[in-house]
Amino acid sequence: MDRKYWEKMAPAYNEEIFDVLYNDKKNIIRKAIAKLARPSSTVIDVGCAVGKWLPILSPLFKKVVAIDISEKNLETAKNNYPQLANIEYLRVNMSFATTQLPKSDVAVCINAILTDSLKKRNIFFSNLAECLKKEGSLILVVPSLESWLCTRIIQNHWQIDKKLFAEKIADRAAAKKYTNLLQGNADIDNVPTKHYLREELGLLLSREGLAMRECEKIEYTWHTEFIDPPGWLTEPRPWDWMVVAKKEK
């Protein structure tokens, strides 16, 4: 998932990319943002895409810095919310080691660290910590590997949407998928996408001087995973992880 991918995806973003804001029915992320917000503070929206979270952030903070890898995404965000006067838009690649970012009191990063490249992810996490002031707070939402595995086990056991899930794949493709899964890279629409374990997140953040203070499930309905989920399938639900962390160094 590089810049070319997101520039290509930008025109159809609303149709192609999962809407966390809409699907967080319990408003867990909104509540976490409101808890950390101060009228005198600055927040950085890391991977803002087309700006869906900007109307949530703008009234709560003195300044919002909206960054994204895609110029088209940023232009769409500007056009969508011209009335939000306290937003600065910057095109930034968080996977570049030489990235320069303003320091913020709060960082919000929602399903943006998805690359299957370990090297790029390591740089991204370092830059994420770097853009926070000391004692600053991070709200991070990422796909859950536990949820992905749970979904596949349920699908296989009860043969849900059977025609959409291949029972056999060629040896070379199987070997590639196995190698990817060892890193937590599971396919979303045939694109290897990083998914995270809860314990892995704690370790990754601690290495960057960020202490995990909260970790919650952002739960969704089974219609986000299956076309035709059975009516009896309610609990457990698929989920993303939301982590709230504080910069200690």
C-alpha positions as CSV (number, residue, x, y, z in Angstrom):
1,M,0.0,0.0,0.0
2,D,2.1,2.9,-1.3
3,R,1.3,6.3,-2.5
4,K,0.2,5.1,-6.0
5,Y,-2.3,2.7,-4.4
6,W,-3.9,5.5,-2.3
7,E,-3.9,8.0,-5.2
8,K,-5.7,5.4,-7.3
9,M,-8.1,4.6,-4.5
10,A,-9.0,8.2,-3.7
11,P,-11.8,8.8,-6.2
12,A,-13.7,5.8,-4.9
13,Y,-12.7,6.0,-1.3
14,N,-16.2,6.1,0.2
15,E,-17.2,3.0,-1.8
16,E,-14.0,1.0,-1.4
17,I,-12.7,1.7,2.1
18,F,-14.3,0.5,5.3
19,D,-15.9,3.3,7.3
20,V,-14.8,3.0,10.9
21,L,-16.6,6.2,11.9
22,Y,-19.9,4.9,10.7
23,N,-19.5,1.4,11.9
24,D,-18.3,2.3,15.5
25,K,-21.9,2.1,16.7
26,K,-21.0,2.6,20.4
27,N,-18.9,5.7,19.5
28,I,-16.0,4.4,21.5
29,I,-13.4,6.3,19.4
30,R,-15.4,9.6,19.6
31,K,-15.5,9.2,23.4
32,A,-11.8,8.6,23.6
33,I,-11.1,11.7,21.5
34,A,-13.5,13.9,23.6
35,K,-11.8,12.7,26.8
36,L,-8.4,13.9,25.6
37,A,-9.5,17.1,23.8
38,R,-8.6,20.5,25.1
39,P,-9.7,23.9,23.5
40,S,-6.0,25.0,23.6
41,S,-4.5,21.8,22.2
42,T,-3.4,20.6,18.8
43,V,-4.3,17.3,17.3
44,I,-2.8,15.6,14.3
45,D,-4.9,13.3,12.2
46,V,-2.4,10.8,10.8
47,G,-3.7,9.2,7.6
48,C,-6.8,11.5,7.4
49,A,-7.8,10.2,3.9
50,V,-10.8,12.1,2.7
51,G,-11.3,13.7,6.1
52,K,-14.2,11.9,7.7
53,W,-12.9,12.5,11.2
54,L,-12.2,16.2,10.7
55,P,-15.7,17.4,11.7
56,I,-15.3,15.5,14.9
57,L,-11.8,16.9,15.7
58,S,-12.2,20.5,14.5
59,P,-14.7,21.8,17.2
60,L,-12.7,20.1,20.0
61,F,-9.2,21.4,19.4
62,K,-7.6,24.7,18.7
63,K,-5.8,23.4,15.6
64,V,-6.0,20.2,13.5
65,V,-3.1,19.0,11.4
66,A,-4.5,16.7,8.7
67,I,-1.9,14.6,7.0
68,D,-2.1,11.9,4.3
69,I,0.1,10.2,1.7
70,S,-2.4,11.0,-1.1
71,E,-2.7,14.5,-2.6
72,K,-6.1,13.5,-4.0
73,N,-7.4,12.5,-0.6
74,L,-6.3,15.9,0.8
75,E,-7.9,17.8,-2.0
76,T,-11.1,15.9,-1.4
77,A,-11.0,16.6,2.4
78,K,-10.5,20.3,1.7
79,N,-13.4,20.4,-0.7
80,N,-15.6,18.5,1.7
81,Y,-15.0,20.7,4.7
82,P,-14.3,24.3,3.6
83,Q,-16.1,25.6,6.6
84,L,-13.5,24.1,9.0
85,A,-11.0,27.0,9.4
86,N,-8.6,25.6,11.9
87,I,-7.2,22.7,9.8
88,E,-3.8,22.6,8.2
89,Y,-3.4,20.0,5.4
90,L,0.0,18.4,4.7
91,R,1.0,15.6,2.3
92,V,3.3,13.4,4.3
93,N,4.6,9.8,3.9
94,M,4.9,8.4,7.4
95,S,7.0,5.6,6.1
96,F,9.9,8.0,5.2
97,A,12.7,8.1,7.7
98,T,13.3,11.8,7.0
99,T,9.7,12.9,7.6
100,Q,9.4,16.2,9.5
101,L,6.2,16.7,11.5
102,P,4.9,19.4,13.8
103,K,4.6,18.4,17.5
104,S,1.0,17.8,18.7
105,D,-0.7,17.2,22.0
106,V,-2.9,14.4,20.6
107,A,-2.4,12.1,17.6
108,V,-5.3,10.2,16.0
109,C,-4.3,7.3,13.6
110,I,-7.2,5.2,12.4
111,N,-6.5,2.2,10.3
112,A,-3.6,3.9,8.6
113,I,-0.7,1.6,9.5
114,L,-1.7,-1.2,7.1
115,T,1.4,-1.7,4.9
116,D,2.7,-5.3,4.6
117,S,6.3,-3.9,4.7
118,L,7.9,-4.4,8.1
119,K,10.5,-1.8,7.4
120,K,7.8,0.8,6.5
121,R,5.8,0.0,9.6
122,N,8.8,0.4,11.9
123,I,9.4,3.9,10.4
124,F,5.7,4.7,10.6
125,F,5.6,3.9,14.3
126,S,8.7,5.9,15.0
127,N,7.3,8.9,13.2
128,L,4.0,8.5,15.1
129,A,5.8,8.8,18.4
130,E,8.0,11.7,17.0
131,C,5.0,13.8,16.2
132,L,3.8,13.8,19.8
133,K,4.9,16.2,22.5
134,K,6.1,14.6,25.8
135,E,3.1,13.5,27.7
136,G,1.1,13.6,24.5
137,S,-1.6,11.0,23.8
138,L,-2.2,8.7,20.9
139,I,-5.4,7.1,19.8
140,L,-4.6,4.2,17.4
141,V,-7.0,2.0,15.6
142,V,-5.8,-1.0,13.7
143,P,-7.2,-4.3,12.3
144,S,-7.2,-7.2,14.8
145,L,-5.4,-10.4,13.8
146,E,-7.3,-12.2,16.5
147,S,-10.6,-11.1,14.8
148,W,-9.4,-12.1,11.4
149,L,-8.5,-15.6,12.7
150,C,-11.8,-15.9,14.5
151,T,-13.7,-14.9,11.3
152,R,-11.8,-17.5,9.3
153,I,-12.4,-20.3,11.8
154,I,-16.2,-19.5,12.0
155,Q,-16.4,-19.3,8.2
156,N,-14.7,-22.6,7.8
157,H,-16.6,-24.4,10.5
158,W,-20.1,-23.4,9.3
159,Q,-19.2,-22.9,5.6
160,I,-20.5,-19.3,5.5
161,D,-20.3,-17.7,2.0
162,K,-18.6,-20.9,0.9
163,K,-18.3,-19.8,-2.8
164,L,-16.3,-16.8,-1.8
165,F,-13.6,-18.7,0.2
166,A,-11.2,-20.9,-1.7
167,E,-10.8,-24.4,-0.2
168,K,-7.6,-25.0,-2.1
169,I,-4.9,-22.8,-3.4
170,A,-1.7,-23.4,-5.4
171,D,1.5,-24.3,-3.6
172,R,3.3,-21.1,-4.5
173,A,0.3,-18.9,-3.5
174,A,-0.1,-20.9,-0.2
175,A,3.6,-20.4,0.6
176,K,3.3,-16.7,0.0
177,K,0.2,-16.4,2.2
178,Y,2.0,-18.4,5.0
179,T,4.9,-16.1,4.9
180,N,2.6,-13.1,5.0
181,L,0.7,-14.5,8.0
182,L,3.9,-14.9,10.0
183,Q,4.0,-11.1,9.9
184,G,0.3,-10.7,10.6
185,N,-0.4,-9.7,6.9
186,A,-3.8,-11.1,6.0
187,D,-5.6,-10.3,2.7
188,I,-8.3,-7.7,2.5
189,D,-9.8,-7.8,-1.0
190,N,-6.6,-9.7,-2.1
191,V,-4.3,-7.0,-0.8
192,P,-1.9,-8.1,2.0
193,T,-2.9,-5.9,4.9
194,K,-1.2,-5.7,8.4
195,H,-3.3,-7.0,11.3
196,Y,-2.2,-6.8,14.9
197,L,-2.2,-8.8,18.0
198,R,-3.1,-7.0,21.2
199,E,0.2,-8.0,22.9
200,E,2.1,-7.1,19.8
201,L,0.7,-3.6,19.9
202,G,1.9,-3.1,23.5
203,L,5.4,-4.1,22.5
204,L,5.6,-2.0,19.4
205,L,4.4,1.1,21.3
206,S,6.7,0.6,24.2
207,R,9.7,0.4,21.9
208,E,8.8,3.9,20.8
209,G,8.4,5.3,24.3
210,L,4.6,5.0,24.3
211,A,2.8,3.4,27.2
212,M,-0.5,1.6,26.5
213,R,-3.1,3.0,28.8
214,E,-6.3,1.5,27.3
215,C,-7.0,-1.2,24.7
216,E,-10.6,-1.8,23.6
217,K,-12.5,-3.6,20.9
218,I,-14.3,-1.6,18.2
219,E,-16.9,-4.1,17.4
220,Y,-18.8,-4.4,14.1
221,T,-21.6,-6.5,12.7
222,W,-21.0,-9.8,10.9
223,H,-22.2,-8.1,7.7
224,T,-18.9,-6.4,7.6
225,E,-17.2,-9.8,7.1
226,F,-19.9,-12.0,5.3
227,I,-22.4,-11.3,2.6
228,D,-24.9,-13.7,4.2
229,P,-24.1,-14.3,7.9
230,P,-26.5,-16.7,9.6
231,G,-29.1,-15.2,11.9
232,W,-27.8,-17.0,14.9
233,L,-24.3,-15.5,14.5
234,T,-24.3,-12.6,17.0
235,E,-21.5,-12.9,19.6
236,P,-18.6,-12.8,19.4
237,R,-18.4,-9.9,16.9
238,P,-15.6,-9.0,14.5
239,W,-13.5,-6.1,15.8
240,D,-10.6,-3.7,15.4
241,W,-8.3,-2.8,18.3
242,M,-8.4,0.8,19.7
243,V,-5.4,1.7,21.8
244,V,-4.9,4.8,23.8
245,A,-1.2,5.4,24.7
246,K,0.8,8.1,26.3
247,K,4.3,9.3,25.3
248,E,6.6,9.0,28.3
249,K,10.0,9.9,26.7
